[in-house]
Amino acid sequence: MDFSIILKTFLLIFMAELGDKTQLAILSSTAGSESKLSVFTGAALALVVTSVLAVLLGSTINKLVNPRYFQIGAGVLFVVMGVMFIFGK
């Protein structure tokens, strides 16, 4: 197990999720719920399942597409989305 990869992945996901719509949805669910543990459990399970799907999809894509092209495409997509969020209506 490579702890540097674990740390890099944690920091990347933590920063990406901080303040995004998922966090806001969890915040609003918690505010309207009497069971904070149930909201946490549901949110944690959802993140685990989506992470498993992403890992499986990533390993499949890795076999079909050169990983460098995928990294470039993902980077371009993030930049385009960022520009759209900044200059969009």
N, C-alpha and C positions, 0 to 999 in steps of 0.2 A: 504494500500500500504506500503510495507516494503522498506524503503529508504536504509537500509544497503545492501539488495539484489540488489537494483538498482545500488548502488555505486560499489559493487563487480563485478556485471555483466559488467558495463561500463568499469571498469579498466581492466578486463579480455579481453574483446573484443577490447578495445583500444590498449592494448599491443600486442595482437595477430595480429591485422591488421596493426600495425605500421611497415612500410617497406616491407610489403608482396606484392605479385603480383597484388592484387586488388588496392592497393594504387599506385603502379607504373603504372597500366593501366589508372587510373584516372589522374595521373600526365601527362602521354603522351597524353591523350585525351584533357586535358586542354591546353597543349602546342600547339596543332594543331587546336584549336577552337577559334573562335572569341567570342563565348558566354559562358563565364565561368559559369554563372548562370544555363544554360541549362545542362552543364556537371555535375555541383553539383546536380541539381535536379534529373537527371537520375541516378547518383551514389547513392544518398540518397534513392530514390525509390527502387533501386535494393537491397540495404542493408536491407530496411524495409521488402520487400517481402521475401528475403532469411531468415530473422529473424523470420517472421511469420511461414514459412514452418518448420524451425528448432523447434520452440515452439510446433507446432502441432504434428510434428513427435516425439518430446521428450515426450509429454504427452501420445501419443499412445504407445510408447515403454515402458513408465513407467508402463502401465497397463499389459504389456506382459512379461517384464523382470524385475527382481529385480534391482532397481536403483544402488545398490552397484556394481553389476556385470558390469553394463553399464559404471560406472565411472572407474572401474579398466580397462575394455577393452579400453576405450577412452584414459586413461593415458598410457597404454602400446602402443597403436597405435601412440601417439604423440612421445613417446621415440624412437620407431622403426623408425619413419619418421625422427626424429632429427639425429639419428645415420646414416641413409641413406644419409641425406644431408651433414653431416660432412665427411663421408668416401666414398661417392659415387663419380662417375666420374663427 
